[in-house]
Amino acid sequence: MDSIQDMDGSSSSHHHEITIASSHNLIINTSTLMNSTAASTPTTSLAAASGSSSSPSSSSPGSSSRYENQKRRDWNTFGQYLKNHRPPLSLSRCSGAHVLEFLRYLDQFGKTKVHTPICPFYGHPNPPAPCPCPLRQAWGSLDALIGRLRAAFEENGGKPEANPFGARAVRLYLREVRDLQSKARGISYEKKKRKRPPLPQQLPPPPLPPPGHHLHHPSQQ
């Protein structure tokens, strides 16, 4: 089975799993996972079924393996989505527009509250009460998913210049989702720039002697 999960970027994260059944129907299972580290960063990702997502650049072999497994599941899930498409869509005919359609389809399984401008909690990072605003996939989840699918496309023989996951329309959509969710949730997705250490202060050179002044050298004995 292939699965995609959504993990919200709050200290108490909700995972939402989409399981593809052999009958081409989507069965939705919901579970809750406490993530002690998610509060430190607003960026989230579609997590692996075993727990949390990981980056391919991680130094841990286990993390790399989890990333590869998740990438394979994402790739299989997207392939299943294309088969369920009406009319069925082949990968060779898939475009950036179809990728956007896929991302919008995933929104129905999201667990990230995105406040509307008329909501009293718009821009509030920690709303004190519930509200009827819609749940969406977190921007970080979609961004990480596209990164994995983009890599999987080329690993499965696709040409980089024909990669639908790298289309300009997809990049613009992700940027739009990031900006919208940043304002609606009152959080910043901007990466913090590292402060460079201050350069060591150099002492000024000693002052030159006044004109006409000659240094006195003791005569040799």
N, CA and C atoms as a LAMMPS dump frame, in Angstrom:
ITEM: TIMESTEP
0
ITEM: NUMBER OF ATOMS
663
ITEM: BOX BOUNDS ff ff ff
-5.0000000000000000e+02 5.0000000000000000e+02
-5.0000000000000000e+02 5.0000000000000000e+02
-5.0000000000000000e+02 5.0000000000000000e+02
ITEM: ATOMS id mol type element x y z
1 1 1 N 0.828 -1.2 0
2 1 2 C 0 0 0
3 1 3 C 0.864 1.253 0
4 2 1 N 0.329 2.29 -0.563
5 2 2 C 1.056 3.546 -0.658
6 2 3 C 0.366 4.565 0.224
7 3 1 N 1.11 5.41 0.874
8 3 2 C 0.487 6.349 1.791
9 3 3 C 1.147 7.694 1.757
10 4 1 N 0.343 8.703 2.086
11 4 2 C 0.848 10.054 2.259
12 4 3 C 0.292 10.544 3.578
13 5 1 N 1.128 11.148 4.401
14 5 2 C 0.663 11.695 5.655
15 5 3 C 0.945 13.168 5.699
16 6 1 N 0.103 13.889 6.45
17 6 2 C 0.316 15.326 6.66
18 6 3 C 0.599 15.562 8.126
19 7 1 N 1.675 16.28 8.419
20 7 2 C 2.023 16.587 9.791
21 7 3 C 2 18.079 9.983
22 8 1 N 1.18 18.56 10.904
23 8 2 C 1.091 19.983 11.164
24 8 3 C 2.325 20.444 11.896
25 9 1 N 2.631 21.757 11.803
26 9 2 C 3.842 22.302 12.385
27 9 3 C 3.662 22.79 13.79
28 10 1 N 2.705 22.288 14.554
29 10 2 C 2.549 22.696 15.931
30 10 3 C 3.143 21.648 16.84
31 11 1 N 3.194 21.949 18.15
32 11 2 C 3.799 21.019 19.076
33 11 3 C 3.001 19.735 19.164
34 12 1 N 1.7 19.79 18.91
35 12 2 C 0.888 18.583 18.866
36 12 3 C 0.478 18.382 17.43
37 13 1 N 1.144 17.45 16.747
38 13 2 C 0.971 17.327 15.302
39 13 3 C 0.008 16.207 14.991
40 14 1 N -0.807 16.425 13.954
41 14 2 C -1.766 15.424 13.517
42 14 3 C -1.29 14.844 12.205
43 15 1 N -1.275 13.51 12.125
44 15 2 C -0.904 12.854 10.879
45 15 3 C -2.164 12.335 10.217
46 16 1 N -2.263 12.559 8.923
47 16 2 C -3.439 12.124 8.17
48 16 3 C -2.934 11.258 7.045
49 17 1 N -3.359 10.013 7.028
50 17 2 C -2.817 9.058 6.062
51 17 3 C -3.833 8.741 4.99
52 18 1 N -3.374 8.741 3.759
53 18 2 C -4.204 8.361 2.631
54 18 3 C -3.721 7.001 2.164
55 19 1 N -4.54 5.992 2.234
56 19 2 C -4.13 4.662 1.82
57 19 3 C -4.816 4.307 0.522
58 20 1 N -4.018 3.923 -0.464
59 20 2 C -4.563 3.543 -1.764
60 20 3 C -4.937 2.067 -1.725
61 21 1 N -6.202 1.739 -1.911
62 21 2 C -6.643 0.356 -1.925
63 21 3 C -6.583 -0.179 -3.34
64 22 1 N -6.59 -1.495 -3.445
65 22 2 C -6.476 -2.108 -4.764
66 22 3 C -7.691 -1.82 -5.628
67 23 1 N -8.809 -1.466 -5.011
68 23 2 C -10.019 -1.177 -5.775
69 23 3 C -10.054 0.248 -6.287
70 24 1 N -8.933 0.968 -6.126
71 24 2 C -8.806 2.345 -6.597
72 24 3 C -9.654 3.316 -5.778
73 25 1 N -10.077 2.901 -4.588
74 25 2 C -10.785 3.797 -3.696
75 25 3 C -9.822 4.296 -2.644
76 26 1 N -10.065 5.495 -2.101
77 26 2 C -9.211 6.057 -1.079
78 26 3 C -9.829 5.798 0.28
79 27 1 N -9.072 5.113 1.169
80 27 2 C -9.526 4.858 2.521
81 27 3 C -8.735 5.758 3.433
82 28 1 N -9.413 6.545 4.255
83 28 2 C -8.77 7.556 5.069
84 28 3 C -8.645 7.067 6.509
85 29 1 N -7.422 7.028 7.022
86 29 2 C -7.182 6.671 8.41
87 29 3 C -6.538 7.855 9.085
88 30 1 N -7.003 8.188 10.286
89 30 2 C -6.475 9.328 11.006
90 30 3 C -5.84 8.871 12.3
91 31 1 N -4.636 9.372 12.598
92 31 2 C -3.958 9.087 13.855
93 31 3 C -3.332 10.355 14.366
94 32 1 N -3.007 10.372 15.66
95 32 2 C -2.417 11.544 16.284
96 32 3 C -1.037 11.196 16.794
97 33 1 N -0.084 12.094 16.56
98 33 2 C 1.29 11.873 16.993
99 33 3 C 1.811 13.119 17.671
100 34 1 N 2.358 12.974 18.893
101 34 2 C 2.974 14.099 19.58
102 34 3 C 4.398 14.23 19.085
103 35 1 N 4.726 15.397 18.56
104 35 2 C 6.057 15.626 18.021
105 35 3 C 6.715 16.727 18.826
106 36 1 N 7.709 16.363 19.62
107 36 2 C 8.325 17.332 20.523
108 36 3 C 9.212 18.324 19.806
109 37 1 N 9.627 18.014 18.578
110 37 2 C 10.544 18.899 17.87
111 37 3 C 9.852 19.773 16.857
112 38 1 N 8.596 19.497 16.548
113 38 2 C 7.931 20.254 15.473
114 38 3 C 7.744 21.707 15.835
115 39 1 N 7.651 22.02 17.129
116 39 2 C 7.405 23.406 17.514
117 39 3 C 8.571 24.319 17.212
118 40 1 N 9.735 23.769 17.015
119 40 2 C 10.906 24.603 16.788
120 40 3 C 10.997 25.111 15.379
121 41 1 N 10.198 24.563 14.455
122 41 2 C 10.266 25.014 13.072
123 41 3 C 8.895 25.017 12.459
124 42 1 N 8.539 26.069 11.675
125 42 2 C 7.229 26.105 11.044
126 42 3 C 7.138 25.255 9.809
127 43 1 N 8.252 24.783 9.286
128 43 2 C 8.242 24.014 8.064
129 43 3 C 7.91 22.57 8.372
130 44 1 N 6.932 21.986 7.672
131 44 2 C 6.523 20.627 7.895
132 44 3 C 6.663 19.841 6.618
133 45 1 N 6.54 18.536 6.717
134 45 2 C 6.688 17.707 5.537
135 45 3 C 5.743 16.522 5.615
136 46 1 N 5.486 15.859 4.478
137 46 2 C 4.666 14.67 4.446
138 46 3 C 5.477 13.547 5.051
139 47 1 N 5.052 13.018 6.176
140 47 2 C 5.875 12.101 6.951
141 47 3 C 5.743 10.675 6.457
142 48 1 N 6.74 9.876 6.746
143 48 2 C 6.715 8.463 6.406
144 48 3 C 5.768 7.746 7.351
145 49 1 N 5.249 6.599 6.924
146 49 2 C 4.28 5.88 7.73
147 49 3 C 4.875 5.423 9.045
148 50 1 N 6.184 5.262 9.101
149 50 2 C 6.818 4.82 10.323
150 50 3 C 6.923 5.898 11.366
151 51 1 N 6.721 7.166 10.998
152 51 2 C 6.818 8.209 12.012
153 51 3 C 7.046 9.551 11.392
154 52 1 N 8.3 9.981 11.311
155 52 2 C 8.597 11.329 10.851
156 52 3 C 9.341 11.288 9.542
157 53 1 N 9.334 12.431 8.822
158 53 2 C 10.029 12.529 7.55
159 53 3 C 11.462 12.881 7.777
160 54 1 N 12.281 12.747 6.733
161 54 2 C 13.696 13.049 6.88
162 54 3 C 14.252 13.55 5.586
163 55 1 N 15.416 14.106 5.638
164 55 2 C 16.072 14.709 4.493
165 55 3 C 17.113 13.773 3.937
166 56 1 N 17.345 13.75 2.605
167 56 2 C 18.336 12.854 2.034
168 56 3 C 19.737 13.228 2.443
169 57 1 N 19.947 14.457 2.905
170 57 2 C 21.287 14.897 3.253
171 57 3 C 21.665 14.518 4.667
172 58 1 N 20.746 13.806 5.383
173 58 2 C 21.03 13.432 6.758
174 58 3 C 22.21 12.481 6.79
175 59 1 N 23.012 12.607 7.823
176 59 2 C 24.201 11.771 7.928
177 59 3 C 23.854 10.37 8.394
178 60 1 N 22.643 10.171 8.957
179 60 2 C 22.258 8.869 9.476
180 60 3 C 21.772 7.973 8.341
181 61 1 N 22.313 6.731 8.246
182 61 2 C 21.839 5.81 7.204
183 61 3 C 20.355 5.52 7.348
184 62 1 N 19.859 5.433 8.611
185 62 2 C 18.44 5.18 8.826
186 62 3 C 17.576 6.29 8.285
187 63 1 N 18.024 7.542 8.447
188 63 2 C 17.262 8.681 7.946
189 63 3 C 17.198 8.65 6.43
190 64 1 N 18.323 8.312 5.805
191 64 2 C 18.366 8.231 4.347
192 64 3 C 17.433 7.143 3.846
193 65 1 N 17.407 6.021 4.57
194 65 2 C 16.543 4.915 4.167
195 65 3 C 15.078 5.311 4.298
196 66 1 N 14.726 6.021 5.373
197 66 2 C 13.341 6.462 5.537
198 66 3 C 12.942 7.424 4.433
199 67 1 N 13.875 8.305 4.062
200 67 2 C 13.593 9.244 2.972
201 67 3 C 13.334 8.485 1.674
202 68 1 N 14.179 7.507 1.366
203 68 2 C 14.018 6.745 0.126
204 68 3 C 12.706 5.97 0.128
205 69 1 N 12.356 5.394 1.275
206 69 2 C 11.086 4.662 1.37
207 69 3 C 9.9 5.594 1.168
208 70 1 N 9.977 6.785 1.785
209 70 2 C 8.887 7.743 1.638
210 70 3 C 8.772 8.233 0.197
211 71 1 N 9.93 8.443 -0.431
212 71 2 C 9.92 8.89 -1.826
213 71 3 C 9.267 7.839 -2.719
214 72 1 N 9.566 6.584 -2.455
215 72 2 C 8.964 5.512 -3.254
216 72 3 C 7.454 5.45 -3.033
217 73 1 N 7.017 5.615 -1.779
218 73 2 C 5.576 5.61 -1.505
219 73 3 C 4.88 6.784 -2.184
220 74 1 N 5.521 7.956 -2.113
221 74 2 C 4.932 9.133 -2.77
222 74 3 C 4.808 8.916 -4.273
223 75 1 N 5.852 8.33 -4.853
224 75 2 C 5.849 8.092 -6.297
225 75 3 C 4.747 7.103 -6.686
226 76 1 N 4.598 6.041 -5.9
227 76 2 C 3.544 5.063 -6.176
228 76 3 C 2.157 5.673 -5.993
229 77 1 N 2.019 6.538 -4.993
230 77 2 C 0.732 7.185 -4.749
231 77 3 C 0.365 8.111 -5.901
232 78 1 N 1.351 8.849 -6.407
233 78 2 C 1.067 9.732 -7.54
234 78 3 C 0.7 8.905 -8.77
235 79 1 N 1.385 7.782 -8.965
236 79 2 C 1.04 6.902 -10.078
237 79 3 C -0.376 6.373 -9.957
238 80 1 N -0.788 6.057 -8.722
239 80 2 C -2.157 5.59 -8.506
240 80 3 C -3.161 6.7 -8.782
241 81 1 N -2.772 7.924 -8.427
242 81 2 C -3.641 9.081 -8.698
243 81 3 C -3.852 9.246 -10.202
244 82 1 N -2.793 9.057 -10.972
245 82 2 C -2.918 9.177 -12.428
246 82 3 C -3.847 8.094 -12.99
247 83 1 N -3.776 6.887 -12.413
248 83 2 C -4.655 5.805 -12.875
249 83 3 C -6.118 6.106 -12.543
250 84 1 N -6.334 6.736 -11.369
251 84 2 C -7.698 7.056 -10.959
252 84 3 C -8.241 8.287 -11.68
253 85 1 N -7.368 9.007 -12.363
254 85 2 C -7.769 10.231 -13.056
255 85 3 C -8.785 9.89 -14.149
256 86 1 N -9.739 10.785 -14.33
257 86 2 C -10.746 10.592 -15.374
258 86 3 C -10.653 11.711 -16.397
259 87 1 N -10.245 11.382 -17.65
260 87 2 C -9.815 10.051 -18.097
261 87 3 C -8.442 9.705 -17.535
262 88 1 N -8.073 8.405 -17.518
263 88 2 C -6.756 8.008 -17.004
264 88 3 C -5.651 8.776 -17.711
265 89 1 N -4.613 9.117 -16.956
266 89 2 C -3.547 9.969 -17.479
267 89 3 C -2.218 9.241 -17.388
268 90 1 N -1.483 9.219 -18.481
269 90 2 C -0.16 8.6 -18.472
270 90 3 C 0.877 9.613 -17.985
271 91 1 N 1.964 9.105 -17.428
272 91 2 C 3.004 9.986 -16.888
273 91 3 C 3.612 10.857 -17.98
274 92 1 N 3.731 10.31 -19.18
275 92 2 C 4.333 11.066 -20.281
276 92 3 C 3.494 12.278 -20.677
277 93 1 N 2.205 12.243 -20.367
278 93 2 C 1.312 13.354 -20.712
279 93 3 C 1.04 14.263 -19.518
280 94 1 N 1.678 13.95 -18.4
281 94 2 C 1.46 14.729 -17.187
282 94 3 C 2.195 16.069 -17.279
283 95 1 N 1.523 17.137 -16.904
284 95 2 C 2.099 18.477 -16.973
285 95 3 C 2.055 19.13 -15.598
286 96 1 N 2.592 20.34 -15.528
287 96 2 C 2.542 21.085 -14.279
288 96 3 C 1.114 21.324 -13.817
289 97 1 N 0.186 21.491 -14.77
290 97 2 C -1.222 21.705 -14.423
291 97 3 C -1.801 20.491 -13.697
292 98 1 N -1.388 19.285 -14.115
293 98 2 C -1.873 18.077 -13.451
294 98 3 C -1.259 17.953 -12.05
295 99 1 N -0.026 18.405 -11.878
296 99 2 C 0.601 18.394 -10.55
297 99 3 C -0.162 19.329 -9.615
298 100 1 N -0.552 20.503 -10.111
299 100 2 C -1.328 21.438 -9.293
300 100 3 C -2.677 20.823 -8.916
301 101 1 N -3.266 20.123 -9.845
302 101 2 C -4.535 19.445 -9.581
303 101 3 C -4.365 18.424 -8.46
304 102 1 N -3.248 17.713 -8.476
305 102 2 C -2.933 16.719 -7.453
306 102 3 C -2.749 17.38 -6.085
307 103 1 N -2.037 18.51 -6.041
308 103 2 C -1.798 19.203 -4.78
309 103 3 C -3.11 19.729 -4.186
310 104 1 N -3.972 20.253 -5.039
311 104 2 C -5.264 20.761 -4.55
312 104 3 C -6.143 19.601 -4.065
313 105 1 N -6.005 18.463 -4.721
314 105 2 C -6.752 17.276 -4.295
315 105 3 C -6.319 16.857 -2.886
316 106 1 N -5.033 16.961 -2.594
317 106 2 C -4.524 16.567 -1.276
318 106 3 C -5.021 17.474 -0.155
319 107 1 N -5.442 18.687 -0.484
320 107 2 C -5.885 19.627 0.534
321 107 3 C -7.032 19.082 1.381
322 108 1 N -7.862 18.226 0.786
323 108 2 C -9.009 17.708 1.534
324 108 3 C -8.577 16.811 2.68
325 109 1 N -7.325 16.347 2.664
326 109 2 C -6.82 15.486 3.728
327 109 3 C -5.892 16.237 4.681
328 110 1 N -5.808 17.549 4.524
329 110 2 C -4.895 18.336 5.342
330 110 3 C -5.359 18.464 6.781
331 111 1 N -4.429 18.788 7.677
332 111 2 C -4.717 18.983 9.096
333 111 3 C -4.202 20.337 9.583
334 112 1 N -3.881 21.23 8.672
335 112 2 C -3.361 22.543 9.046
336 112 3 C -4.459 23.588 8.9
337 113 1 N -4.797 24.232 10.002
338 113 2 C -5.848 25.254 9.996
339 113 3 C -5.32 26.522 9.326
340 114 1 N -6.018 26.949 8.272
341 114 2 C -5.641 28.165 7.55
342 114 3 C -6.776 29.166 7.699
343 115 1 N -6.549 30.198 8.504
344 115 2 C -7.602 31.168 8.793
345 115 3 C -7.88 32.066 7.587
346 116 1 N -9.146 32.391 7.406
347 116 2 C -9.542 33.308 6.346
348 116 3 C -9.409 34.749 6.865
349 117 1 N -9.316 35.742 5.964
350 117 2 C -9.143 37.131 6.409
351 117 3 C -10.265 37.641 7.315
352 118 1 N -11.459 37.069 7.21
353 118 2 C -12.56 37.546 8.054
354 118 3 C -12.587 36.851 9.412
355 119 1 N -11.728 35.857 9.608
356 119 2 C -11.681 35.136 10.886
357 119 3 C -11.019 36.028 11.942
358 120 1 N -11.548 36.058 13.176
359 120 2 C -10.916 36.874 14.226
360 120 3 C -9.521 36.392 14.599
361 121 1 N -9.19 35.164 14.221
362 121 2 C -7.878 34.619 14.556
363 121 3 C -6.901 34.692 13.384
364 122 1 N -7.284 35.428 12.344
365 122 2 C -6.39 35.571 11.185
366 122 3 C -5.066 36.2 11.631
367 123 1 N -3.979 35.54 11.313
368 123 2 C -2.664 36.029 11.702
369 123 3 C -2.283 35.697 13.131
370 124 1 N -3.095 34.902 13.821
371 124 2 C -2.822 34.538 15.209
372 124 3 C -2.112 33.175 15.229
373 125 1 N -0.871 33.102 15.71
374 125 2 C -0.148 31.824 15.679
375 125 3 C -0.718 30.78 16.634
376 126 1 N -1.37 31.219 17.734
377 126 2 C -1.935 30.289 18.71
378 126 3 C -3.369 30.708 19.043
379 127 1 N -4.331 30.354 18.2
380 127 2 C -5.723 30.761 18.442
381 127 3 C -6.232 30.225 19.778
382 128 1 N -6.913 31.046 20.555
383 128 2 C -7.391 30.606 21.865
384 128 3 C -8.664 29.77 21.811
385 129 1 N -9.288 29.681 20.653
386 129 2 C -10.552 28.942 20.538
387 129 3 C -10.678 28.368 19.132
388 130 1 N -11.526 27.358 18.957
389 130 2 C -11.714 26.788 17.616
390 130 3 C -12.459 27.749 16.698
391 131 1 N -12.323 27.511 15.401
392 131 2 C -13.014 28.328 14.408
393 131 3 C -13.352 27.454 13.205
394 132 1 N -14.268 27.893 12.35
395 132 2 C -14.692 27.054 11.221
396 132 3 C -13.811 27.162 9.978
397 133 1 N -12.635 27.751 10.108
398 133 2 C -11.77 27.907 8.929
399 133 3 C -11.343 26.549 8.384
400 134 1 N -11.049 26.472 7.093
401 134 2 C -10.737 25.178 6.464
402 134 3 C -9.381 24.623 6.884
403 135 1 N -9.279 23.301 6.771
404 135 2 C -8.019 22.599 6.994
405 135 3 C -7.36 22.367 5.643
406 136 1 N -6.058 22.581 5.606
407 136 2 C -5.308 22.436 4.362
408 136 3 C -4.016 21.668 4.626
409 137 1 N -3.382 21.23 3.552
410 137 2 C -2.038 20.678 3.679
411 137 3 C -1.086 21.83 4.002
412 138 1 N -0.188 21.62 4.939
413 138 2 C 0.782 22.656 5.286
414 138 3 C 1.732 22.888 4.114
415 139 1 N 2.163 24.141 3.963
416 139 2 C 3.061 24.47 2.855
417 139 3 C 4.317 23.606 2.889
418 140 1 N 4.896 23.43 4.068
419 140 2 C 6.115 22.631 4.16
420 140 3 C 5.91 21.195 3.718
421 141 1 N 4.708 20.658 3.976
422 141 2 C 4.392 19.296 3.544
423 141 3 C 4.391 19.199 2.026
424 142 1 N 3.729 20.165 1.391
425 142 2 C 3.663 20.162 -0.074
426 142 3 C 5.036 20.407 -0.689
427 143 1 N 5.795 21.306 -0.096
428 143 2 C 7.12 21.622 -0.622
429 143 3 C 8.029 20.396 -0.565
430 144 1 N 7.99 19.672 0.557
431 144 2 C 8.81 18.461 0.695
432 144 3 C 8.34 17.366 -0.263
433 145 1 N 7.029 17.242 -0.42
434 145 2 C 6.475 16.239 -1.335
435 145 3 C 6.937 16.49 -2.765
436 146 1 N 6.844 17.738 -3.211
437 146 2 C 7.256 18.063 -4.576
438 146 3 C 8.747 17.778 -4.764
439 147 1 N 9.544 18.059 -3.741
440 147 2 C 10.974 17.758 -3.833
441 147 3 C 11.231 16.273 -4.038
442 148 1 N 10.497 15.439 -3.311
443 148 2 C 10.679 13.988 -3.461
444 148 3 C 10.172 13.495 -4.82
445 149 1 N 9.025 13.999 -5.244
446 149 2 C 8.478 13.561 -6.534
447 149 3 C 9.332 14.051 -7.699
448 150 1 N 9.898 15.222 -7.556
449 150 2 C 10.775 15.748 -8.607
450 150 3 C 11.999 14.851 -8.772
451 151 1 N 12.569 14.414 -7.633
452 151 2 C 13.727 13.517 -7.692
453 151 3 C 13.324 12.151 -8.23
454 152 1 N 12.168 11.651 -7.795
455 152 2 C 11.717 10.329 -8.24
456 152 3 C 11.445 10.307 -9.74
457 153 1 N 10.919 11.396 -10.281
458 153 2 C 10.632 11.466 -11.715
459 153 3 C 11.903 11.228 -12.524
460 154 1 N 12.981 11.886 -12.147
461 154 2 C 14.231 11.748 -12.902
462 154 3 C 14.906 10.413 -12.624
463 155 1 N 14.732 9.886 -11.404
464 155 2 C 15.302 8.577 -11.09
465 155 3 C 14.597 7.464 -11.859
466 156 1 N 13.377 7.724 -12.289
467 156 2 C 12.614 6.728 -13.05
468 156 3 C 12.661 6.996 -14.55
469 157 1 N 13.684 7.697 -14.984
470 157 2 C 13.92 7.864 -16.418
471 157 3 C 13.397 9.134 -17.032
472 158 1 N 12.789 9.998 -16.242
473 158 2 C 12.273 11.245 -16.797
474 158 3 C 13.38 12.249 -17.072
475 159 1 N 13.205 13.065 -18.084
476 159 2 C 14.197 14.076 -18.426
477 159 3 C 13.992 15.321 -17.564
478 160 1 N 15.083 15.908 -17.065
479 160 2 C 14.947 17.091 -16.196
480 160 3 C 14.157 18.224 -16.845
481 161 1 N 14.367 18.437 -18.146
482 161 2 C 13.676 19.543 -18.805
483 161 3 C 12.181 19.272 -18.984
484 162 1 N 11.765 18.001 -18.832
485 162 2 C 10.349 17.652 -18.97
486 162 3 C 9.718 17.316 -17.622
487 163 1 N 10.399 17.635 -16.534
488 163 2 C 9.918 17.283 -15.203
489 163 3 C 8.725 18.173 -14.824
490 164 1 N 7.508 17.614 -14.712
491 164 2 C 6.339 18.446 -14.397
492 164 3 C 6.374 18.997 -12.97
493 165 1 N 7.126 18.333 -12.084
494 165 2 C 7.201 18.784 -10.69
495 165 3 C 8.12 19.993 -10.533
496 166 1 N 8.898 20.281 -11.567
497 166 2 C 9.755 21.458 -11.544
498 166 3 C 9.217 22.591 -12.397
499 167 1 N 7.97 22.455 -12.834
500 167 2 C 7.375 23.479 -13.704
501 167 3 C 7.245 24.805 -12.959
502 168 1 N 7.32 25.888 -13.71
503 168 2 C 7.235 27.232 -13.117
504 168 3 C 5.903 27.428 -12.399
505 169 1 N 4.833 26.879 -12.969
506 169 2 C 3.516 27.02 -12.35
507 169 3 C 3.488 26.373 -10.965
508 170 1 N 4.199 25.259 -10.806
509 170 2 C 4.246 24.576 -9.507
510 170 3 C 5.037 25.411 -8.502
511 171 1 N 6.148 25.983 -8.929
512 171 2 C 6.946 26.826 -8.033
513 171 3 C 6.148 28.048 -7.585
514 172 1 N 5.419 28.661 -8.519
515 172 2 C 4.619 29.834 -8.169
516 172 3 C 3.487 29.459 -7.212
517 173 1 N 2.895 28.304 -7.435
518 173 2 C 1.807 27.856 -6.552
519 173 3 C 2.319 27.642 -5.128
520 174 1 N 3.473 26.988 -4.994
521 174 2 C 4.037 26.744 -3.661
522 174 3 C 4.379 28.059 -2.967
523 175 1 N 4.902 29.012 -3.739
524 175 2 C 5.227 30.315 -3.157
525 175 3 C 3.949 31.02 -2.691
526 176 1 N 2.896 30.888 -3.482
527 176 2 C 1.62 31.516 -3.127
528 176 3 C 1.038 30.887 -1.855
529 177 1 N 1.108 29.555 -1.763
530 177 2 C 0.623 28.856 -0.576
531 177 3 C 1.438 29.25 0.649
532 178 1 N 2.754 29.364 0.488
533 178 2 C 3.618 29.755 1.608
534 178 3 C 3.247 31.144 2.125
535 179 1 N 3.084 32.09 1.215
536 179 2 C 2.764 33.457 1.633
537 179 3 C 1.376 33.526 2.277
538 180 1 N 0.42 32.821 1.691
539 180 2 C -0.945 32.843 2.219
540 180 3 C -0.987 32.244 3.624
541 181 1 N -0.342 31.086 3.802
542 181 2 C -0.376 30.429 5.11
543 181 3 C 0.441 31.192 6.138
544 182 1 N 1.514 31.825 5.699
545 182 2 C 2.317 32.61 6.626
546 182 3 C 1.498 33.752 7.228
547 183 1 N 0.731 34.437 6.393
548 183 2 C -0.117 35.534 6.875
549 183 3 C -1.294 35.009 7.691
550 184 1 N -1.92 33.95 7.218
551 184 2 C -3.111 33.435 7.883
552 184 3 C -2.786 32.838 9.248
553 185 1 N -1.625 32.201 9.369
554 185 2 C -1.267 31.524 10.614
555 185 3 C -0.372 32.376 11.506
556 186 1 N 0.068 33.521 11.006
557 186 2 C 0.886 34.404 11.818
558 186 3 C 2.257 33.852 12.132
559 187 1 N 2.819 33.099 11.181
560 187 2 C 4.155 32.536 11.37
561 187 3 C 5.012 32.88 10.165
562 188 1 N 6.306 32.809 10.354
563 188 2 C 7.226 33.137 9.265
564 188 3 C 7.905 31.878 8.771
565 189 1 N 7.945 31.736 7.449
566 189 2 C 8.64 30.611 6.834
567 189 3 C 10.025 31.004 6.331
568 190 1 N 10.414 32.248 6.574
569 190 2 C 11.715 32.701 6.097
570 190 3 C 12.831 32.039 6.896
571 191 1 N 13.844 31.604 6.193
572 191 2 C 14.994 31.012 6.869
573 191 3 C 15.798 32.103 7.564
574 192 1 N 16.161 31.828 8.797
575 192 2 C 16.955 32.794 9.538
576 192 3 C 18.385 32.81 9.011
577 193 1 N 18.862 33.998 8.708
578 193 2 C 20.225 34.124 8.209
579 193 3 C 21.211 34.016 9.369
580 194 1 N 22.248 33.246 9.145
581 194 2 C 23.264 33.106 10.177
582 194 3 C 24.066 34.385 10.3
583 195 1 N 24.269 34.782 11.527
584 195 2 C 25.068 35.976 11.755
585 195 3 C 26.553 35.624 11.657
586 196 1 N 27.254 36.382 10.822
587 196 2 C 28.681 36.132 10.695
588 196 3 C 29.408 36.654 11.931
589 197 1 N 30.408 35.911 12.396
590 197 2 C 31.149 36.389 13.562
591 197 3 C 31.881 37.681 13.217
592 198 1 N 31.938 38.621 14.154
593 198 2 C 32.605 39.902 13.86
594 198 3 C 34.089 39.693 13.577
595 199 1 N 34.596 40.461 12.63
596 199 2 C 36.008 40.369 12.283
597 199 3 C 36.849 40.918 13.432
598 200 1 N 38.021 40.333 13.673
599 200 2 C 38.879 40.847 14.747
600 200 3 C 39.295 42.29 14.464
601 201 1 N 39.255 43.096 15.513
602 201 2 C 39.563 44.514 15.343
603 201 3 C 41.074 44.694 15.183
604 202 1 N 41.457 45.407 14.141
605 202 2 C 42.88 45.637 13.888
606 202 3 C 43.317 46.929 14.555
607 203 1 N 44.482 46.851 15.187
608 203 2 C 45.033 48.045 15.833
609 203 3 C 45.581 48.996 14.773
610 204 1 N 45.417 50.307 14.969
611 204 2 C 45.962 51.254 13.978
612 204 3 C 47.482 51.245 14.012
613 205 1 N 48.119 51.519 12.885
614 205 2 C 49.589 51.536 12.862
615 205 3 C 50.135 52.66 13.764
616 206 1 N 51.336 52.516 14.289
617 206 2 C 51.911 53.56 15.154
618 206 3 C 52.107 54.856 14.367
619 207 1 N 51.976 55.996 15.032
620 207 2 C 52.119 57.276 14.319
621 207 3 C 53.537 57.474 13.803
622 208 1 N 53.618 58.142 12.658
623 208 2 C 54.933 58.426 12.07
624 208 3 C 55.64 59.533 12.868
625 209 1 N 56.995 59.512 12.923
626 209 2 C 57.721 60.588 13.635
627 209 3 C 57.548 61.911 12.898
628 210 1 N 57.624 63.027 13.611
629 210 2 C 57.472 64.344 12.959
630 210 3 C 58.578 64.586 11.95
631 211 1 N 58.338 65.423 10.968
632 211 2 C 59.375 65.696 9.939
633 211 3 C 60.649 66.269 10.572
634 212 1 N 61.805 65.878 10.039
635 212 2 C 63.09 66.377 10.516
636 212 3 C 63.608 65.67 11.745
637 213 1 N 62.798 64.72 12.261
638 213 2 C 63.245 64.006 13.462
639 213 3 C 64.04 62.772 13.032
640 214 1 N 65.254 62.637 13.55
641 214 2 C 66.092 61.506 13.214
642 214 3 C 66.241 60.618 14.42
643 215 1 N 66.138 59.336 14.17
644 215 2 C 66.295 58.397 15.267
645 215 3 C 67.768 58.333 15.673
646 216 1 N 68.038 58.3 16.95
647 216 2 C 69.407 58.25 17.463
648 216 3 C 69.816 56.798 17.632
649 217 1 N 70.908 56.45 16.932
650 217 2 C 71.427 55.088 17.056
651 217 3 C 72.69 55.145 17.893
652 218 1 N 72.788 54.414 18.942
653 218 2 C 74.024 54.415 19.757
654 218 3 C 75.208 53.932 18.95
655 219 1 N 76.29 54.6 19.093
656 219 2 C 77.514 54.223 18.352
657 219 3 C 78.045 52.917 18.887
658 220 1 N 78.61 52.161 17.954
659 220 2 C 79.183 50.888 18.364
660 220 3 C 80.476 51.12 19.125
661 221 1 N 80.641 50.345 20.171
662 221 2 C 81.837 50.445 21
663 221 3 C 83.004 49.804 20.257
